[in-house]
Amino acid sequence: MNLDWPSLATLAATALSWAGIWTLRKRGVHFTFIALFALAIGVPIGLVAGEHVQAINPIGLIYINVLLATVAPLILVAIVTSILGLGGLDKLRSIGLRSVFWLMLSNALAVVLALGLAFLFQPGKGIHRELGGISTDAIQGQVQTFSQVVVGFFPVNVVQDFSANNIIPIIVMAVTLSVAYLAVAEKEPLKVKPFRDGMEALKLVVFKVVSYVIRLTPYAIVALTAHMVGSSTDLGGDFKSLIGLLVLVWGACVIHAYLINGVILEVFANVPMVAFFRKIFPAQLTAFTTQSSIGTLPVTTGQLTRKVGVHSEIAHFTAPLGATIGMPGCAGIWPIMIAVWGINAYGLQYSLADYAVLAFLGVTVSIGVAGVPGAATVSAATVMAAAGLPLEFVAATIPIGVIADMARTSTNVTAAAVSATVVARQTGLLDDEIFHGRAEFVDEQPRARPRPVAMPPVYPRPLDVAPEPTRELVGAR
């Protein structure tokens, strides 16, 4: 990277925007509005800078690396301490099964939605592409069989899984530790009490570290947004067809994130959708800019517990699970849209039975998809290979992948948050007082805000009655 004058000007504009963010924070502006300001200021910086946004690309990469570094310890301590607080295996079984059901249902609805919109608008129709024009060597190596996905659920090297942020193995480790603790605690609670106390102490420290990282989010949003805008100008050939597919994917993501999830919230959680989406907007925006469901987890769980009122044992179990199971944006909408676009663009014959198999694969492949940038390419390649479709479909749509990933990731995070809220409502662990702002989430326990207390009326004493002597108590307030 050469620091020429345009690159230095880009760095200066970014630094100036940071000064504005710092000023807004000092004035007590809400985090959501600061993040929106960061997003808005990043767009013109990217448009003006163009290819010179590479000068600020390391800033965004550093933030993502730091954010991802908190994920593995956060998930481990959050799940372990949450399960230890359940007090029994029956409750764990109930929460786990409900979480998987709602996450998988969310992806199934995304697959149906994607098929419906694709049949209605027929993306790729009439452009007459020919197979063999694009190399698929890079994508071929990313294809995973279903058996590989299942085997990958179980850890081989704990350190390696932590370093790679392999969420399912980390969850398996956390659940195994927790179940073992509960089994021992039933017989010898005093011997394992230090383990529980140590995990609680570690959780406080990890959560504090996460809070430091989250404070950096608006500053990183400027760099991430500018880089995406400045580096996403070459869409390759068949411009109109790819743009049409991109618009359709974004439309499907918006419909799923807000309409379908809104209905689920209203019907199954009795939660007003507009208020809910306002509360989780910081998580959606973080997902939009970082393109990482896993990296967004600290923000997602924080908004769920502190703003929505989801109990920590649900938020810290279902949301991490939703970063690798379900994934309606990356594993539902995107592979189906690519498949239909490719079938139309390359003029392949595909029957209704074939589409039914494609839909089934779209649901099952969502198990174990990593919530990191580029995961949609892996899931799409896996679906194409399993359905017998050319991997060239995926390679042809790579130019719009970065822009599509913003909407896909935001949809994934929204679905995970909604699933956690529904599970919390069904298990009686959703605090409406916190949701409606009548209580605050403090130190893992809701604490009501102080309210004025009505005092009994004070009547004047008769003049001929002497007042009783008062006696001050030591330590009284």
N, C-alpha and C positions, 0 to 999 in steps of 0.2 A: 504494500500500500504506500503510494507516494503522497506526501502531504503537500500538494500544490495549493495555490491560492483558493480555488473553489472548495477544496477539502477543508482548508482552514476556516473558510467562511461558513461551511456546514457545521463544523465544530463550534464556532462562535454562536451561530443561531441556536444550536442545541443548548449551549450553556446559558444563553439569554432566556430560553424557555424555562430552564431549571430555576433561574432566579424568579421568574413569575410564579412557578409552582411553589417555591419556598415562601414567597410573599403570601400566596393564598392560604398556605398552611398556617402561617403565623396569624392570619386574620380569622382563623377558625372556620374556613369554608369546608363544607362537607366533602368527605373523601370521594364520593361519586362525582361531584361537579369538578373536582380537581382532576380526576381521571379523564373525564370528558374533555376538559381543557387540554390535557396532554395529548389525547387522541386528535383533537381538532388542530393543534399546532404542529403535530407531526406530519399531517398530510401535505400542507404547503412546503414544509422543509424538504420532504421527499420529492415533490413535483419539481421544485426549483433545482435541487441538488442533482437529481438524476443519478448517473453512475457514481457520483462523488459521495453518495451515502455510505460507501464502503468505509469511509473515515470514521463513521459512528457505529458501524456494525459491531465492533468489539464490545461496545457498551451494552448492547442488548444481549449479546452472547454471555457476557459476564453475569448479568442479572439472571438469565435462564439457568446458568450453571449453579449459581448460589441457591436459587430457588429449588432446583432439582436436588441439591445436596441435602436439603431439609426433609425431603419427602420420605425416604426410607426410615430414618429415626422417628419421624412424626407418626407414620402409619403404625410402626411397631409399638411405641409407647401408648398411642391413642387407643389402639384395638385392645392391647393387653389390659390397660387400666379400665377401659370400658367394660370388658367382659368380667374382670374381677369384681366390678361393682354390681354385676347382675345378680350374683349370689347363687346361681344354679344353672345347670345345663339345659333345663327345659326352656328357660327364657332365651338362651342363646340359640337354641334350635328354632324357636319361633321367629326371632329377628332374622336369622340367616335365611330361612326359607322364604319369608316374605320379601326380603331384599332382592334375592335372586329372581323371584317371580315378577316383581314390578320392573326391574331392570330389563329382563328379557321381554316382557310385554311391551315396554317402551320401544325396543328395537323392532319387534314384530310390527307394531303400528307404523314405524318409520318405513319398513319395507313395503307395506301395503300402500302407504302414501306415495312413495317413490314410483312404484309400479303404476298407480293411478295417474299421476301427473305425466309420467313418461308415455303412457298409452294415449293420453289426451293431447299432448303437444308434439309427440314424435320427434325428439331431438335427433339430429344427424340425418334426417330424411333428405335425400336428393343431392348429397355431396359426392357420392360415388367414389369412395376411396378403394384402393386395392391393397390386399395383404402383401406383406414383404417389404414395404417401403420404410419401415422404422425398425431399428435394432431393439431387441428385447433382452439382450444378454444381462444387463444390469438388473432387470426386474425378475428374470428367471431365478436368480439366487435368493430372492426374497419370498418365494412361494413356500408355504408351510402346509403339510398335510394335517388332517385332523388329529391323527395319532401323535404327531410332533407337538401340537398345541397342548394336548392332554398331558403328555409326559412332562412338558415344560412347567406344568402347575406345581410340580414337586421339586423342592430344592435339592441340589447336589452339593453345592458349595455356598454356604451362608454368606461368606464375604463377597463372593462373586455376585450373588443375587442382590446384595445391598448396593454394590458399586454400579450395577447395571439397572437399578430401580425396577427389578422384576416384581411387579406388585403382587401377583397371585402367590408366588412362593413366599413372599414376606408375610402375606395374610395367613398362609398355611402355618408358617412358623409361629406367628403371634397367637393364632387360635390354639395350636398345639400346646404352647407354653401355658396359656390361660386355662385350658381344660385340665392340664396336669396339676396346675396350682389348685384349682377347685377340688380335684379329687383328693389331693393331699391335705388340703385345709379342712376337709370334713372330719379327718381323723386326728391330725396334729396341727392345729391352727397356729400355735405359738412358734413352731419351728419354721414355718414359711412366712410368718408375719414380716420379717425383714425384707423378703422379696417384694411384697406388696408395697411396703413403705418406700423401698428404693425406686420402684417403678413410678410411684406417685411423685417423688422428688425429681426424678429424671424428666417426667412429663412437664413439670413446671419450668424446668430449665430449657427444654426443647421448645416449648410454646413461647417462651420469652425470645429465643433466637428467631423463631418464625415471625414474631411481631416486628423485630428489627428489619427483617427482609421485606415484609409487606409494606413498610413505610417507604421503601425505595421504588415501589411499583409505578407511581406516576412518572418518575424520572425515566424509568426504563421504557414506559409506553411511548414516549416521544421518539426515542431511538429506534424502537422496534417498528413503530408505524412508519416512520420516515424511510427506513430501510425497505420495508415491504412495498411501499408506494414507488420508491425510486428504482427498485430492481425488478419490478413486475410489468415492464413495458413491452417485452417481446413475447407475443403470444403465438408466434409461428404461423404456419399456413392455416387455411380454412378458418379465418378469423371469425367470421360471422357465426359459423356453426359452434365453435368453441365458446364464444361469448354467449350464445343462446343456451348452451349446456350449463355454463356458469350461472346465468340468471335463474335457470330452472332449479339448480341445486340450492342456490341461496333462498329462492322462494319456498322450496320444500323444507329447508332448515327453519325458516321463520314460522311457517305453518305448524311444524312439529313443536318447536320450542315454545311458542306462545298460545296457539289455538288448542292443539291436542293436549299439551301439558296443563293449559288453563282449565280445560274441561275436567281432567283427572283431579286437579286440585279442588275444584268446586264440588265435584260429585263424591269423591272418595276421601277427601281430607277436610272438607268443609272449611276451606281456606280461600279468602278472596284473592283472585289471581293478580289483579293490578297491584295490590299492596305487596304480594309475595314477590313479583318480578322487580319491584322497586328495591326490595331488601336484598335480593341476590344479584342485582345489577353489577356491583363491583367484581363478583366472580365471573359473570358473563364477559365483562370487558377485559378482565385479565386473560381469560381463555381466548378471547378474540385476538389479542395482541401477541400472546406467547405461543399460541397454537399447541398448548400442552395441557391436557386434562390432569395429568399427574402434577405438573408444576403449579396448577391452579388450586390444588387440594387445600393448601393452608388458607387461602382466601375463601374457598367454598365452605369448609367446615367452620371457619370463623363466622361467616354470615349466617349459617344455619343455626349455630348455637346462640349467638349473641343478638341476632335480629329476628330470625324466624321463630325461635323457641324450641327447636328440635333438641332433645336431650343428647348430651355428648356421646353416650354409648351408641346411639343410632347414627348420629352425624359422622362419627369417627369409624364406623363400620360400613355403612351403606355407601357413603360418598367415595371412599377408596375403592370399594368393590365396583362402583360405577365407573371408575377410571380404567377398567379392564374388562368388564362384563356389560353387555348392552350396547353402549356406544352407538346410538342411532345415527349420528352424523357420519362417522367414519366407517362403520360396519353395516349400516342399513341403507341410508340414502345414497351415499357415494358409489358403492359397487353396483347397485341396481341401476342407477342413472348411467354409469359408464357402460354397463352391459347393453342396455337398450339403445344408447347412442351408437355403440359400435355395431350392433346388429343392423341398425338402419343405415349407418354410414358405409358399411362394407357389403350391404345387400345380402346378409345371411338369412337362411330360412330357419325360423324358430317357432315351435308349436306352443300351445297353451300348457301342455304337460311339461315342456322344457322350462317355461316361465315359472311353473309351480315348483320345480326342482330348484330353480334359481332363487326363488323367494325363501325356500327352506334353508338353502346354503347361506343366504344373507343373514338369517337369524342365528344359525349354529356357529358360523365363523366369528360372530361377535364375542364369543367366549374366549377370553385370553388376548384380545387385541391390546397392545400397549398404548397408553394414553400419552404419546409423545409425538412431536412433529414428524410427519412422514408415515405414521401408522396406517393411514387410510390407503396408501399405496400398497402396503403389505396385505391388508385385508382384501383390497380389490383384486390384487394379483392371485391371492388364495382362492377367492370366489371364482375368478375366471378359469383358473386351472381345474378346480373341482367340477365346474359346469361344462368343461370342454370347450371354452371360448378362447380365442387368441389373446395372448398377453399384449399384443400390439394395441388392444383397446386402451390398456392402462398407459402404455408409453405415449400414445397420441395425445392424452389428456394431461400429461405432466406440466405443460406450460401454464395451465390455469390452476394447478394443484395448490400453489401457495395461497392464492386469493380464495379458493374454495375452502381451504383448511381453516380460515378464520371463522366462517359460519359453521363449519362442521364441528369444530372444537367447542364453540359456544353452545351448540345444540347438545353435545355430549354432557357438558357440565350442568346445563339446565335440567336434563333428564335425570341425572344422578341426584340433584338437589330435590327435585319433585318426588322421586322415589323415596328418598330419605324422609321427606315430610309426610308422605302417605303412610309409611311404615310407623313413623312416630305417632301418628294419629290412631292407627289401628291397635297399637300396643299401649296407648294411654300415656305416651311420653312426649307429647307436644304441648308446650306451655303457651296458652293463649294470652296470658298476661304479658309475657315478653313480646309476643307477636304484635299486640296492640299498643305496645309502648307503655304499659302500666307497671312494668317491672323490668329490672335490669339483670343481665347475666353477669354475676360476679363470682369469681373463684369456684367455678363449676356448680354454683348454686344460684337460683334466681333470688334476687333481693329486691323487695318492693322499694320504689322511690318514696322518700318522705312526703307525706301529705299533711295538710293542715288539719289539726284535730279541733273539733268544736268544743269549746270550754263551757262548763255550766255557768249559768248567770250568777253574778255576784250581787247580793242584796246588801244594802247598808245596814250596819248594826244599829240597834236602838242606842241612843245617846246615854241612857242610864245603865247600860250593860258594859262592864269593863271587858276589853278584849282579853282572850285567854293568852297566857304566856306561850311563846313559841320556843322550841328547842331545836337547835341546828344539829343534824346528825353528821358525824364524821364521814367524809367521803361522799356525802349526798350531792347530787347534781340538780 
